[in-house]
Amino acid sequence: MKKPINIRIDESLLSDLDNYAQELDRTRTYLIEKAISAYFDTLDEMVSDQRIDEVKKGNVEVYSLDEVAKQLGLD
């Protein structure tokens, strides 16, 4: 189920979006959904980098697989 949202977008970006939509015979919504979906890979990398930085700074505790298994009673 799709849910409507409201966004503000620069006029030149909107114009580019409309041009692509017309050229490809697609809707704005379709192109925006595809762009966001493609950008998720980049966001995943950013989150991973941030988490690695937190580990390196010592701000989070890291557990080995053996420690987790033992804690869960799987050893």
C-alpha positions in Angstrom: 0.0 0.0 0.0 1.4 3.4 -1.0 1.2 6.3 1.4 1.2 9.9 0.2 3.9 12.3 1.5 4.7 15.9 0.9 8.2 17.1 0.0 9.7 20.4 -1.0 12.1 20.2 -4.0 14.2 22.7 -5.9 12.4 23.9 -9.1 15.4 22.9 -11.3 15.4 19.4 -9.8 11.7 19.1 -10.3 12.1 20.2 -13.9 14.7 17.6 -14.5 12.5 15.0 -12.8 9.6 15.9 -15.1 11.8 15.8 -18.2 13.0 12.3 -17.3 9.5 11.2 -16.5 8.2 12.4 -19.8 11.1 10.9 -21.8 10.7 7.5 -20.1 6.9 7.6 -20.0 7.0 7.1 -16.2 5.5 9.1 -13.3 7.3 11.3 -10.9 6.4 8.9 -8.1 7.9 5.9 -10.0 11.2 7.8 -10.6 11.4 9.1 -7.0 10.7 5.6 -5.6 13.5 4.1 -7.9 15.9 6.8 -6.9 15.3 6.4 -3.1 15.6 2.6 -3.5 18.9 2.9 -5.3 20.2 5.3 -2.7 19.6 2.8 0.1 22.8 1.1 -0.8 24.7 4.3 -0.2 22.9 4.9 3.1 23.7 1.3 4.2 27.4 2.1 3.6 27.2 5.3 5.6 25.5 3.6 8.5 28.1 0.8 8.5 30.9 3.4 8.4 29.4 5.2 11.3 29.0 2.0 13.3 32.7 1.0 12.6 33.8 4.5 13.8 31.8 4.0 17.0 33.5 0.6 17.6 37.0 2.1 16.9 36.3 4.9 19.4 35.3 2.3 22.0 31.7 3.7 22.3 30.1 0.3 21.8 30.8 -3.1 23.2 31.7 -5.8 20.8 31.1 -9.5 21.4 32.5 -12.5 19.7 30.3 -15.2 18.2 31.4 -17.6 20.9 30.4 -15.1 23.6 26.9 -14.6 22.0 26.4 -18.3 21.7 27.3 -18.9 25.3 25.1 -16.1 26.5 22.2 -17.6 24.5 22.9 -21.1 25.8 23.9 -22.4 22.4 27.3 -23.6 23.2 
